[in-house]
Amino acid sequence: MIQSLEIPDPFATFVAHKYANFKGMKYDFFSGEWDMACGACKEPLNAPTKKILTKIRLYHTRNECLGGY
């Protein structure tokens, strides 16, 4: 029987468990970008800053995803 001698990264597992069911904007430390899924169509959205992600989300939901209000 072969055992895995690789030690899991405690930080990565902590972050994975902490944000497993989170439904808003998340900052990815390693890529340096903000990520989220569209609330209506679940399409992944990402941007370099939180402010730009908010603008992308509003444009996407108002024009592409829902086709207007």
Secondary structure, DSSP 8 states (H G I E B T S, - for coil): ---------HHHHHHHHHTTT--S-EEETTTTEEEEE-TTT--EEEESSHHHHHHHHHHIIIIIISS--
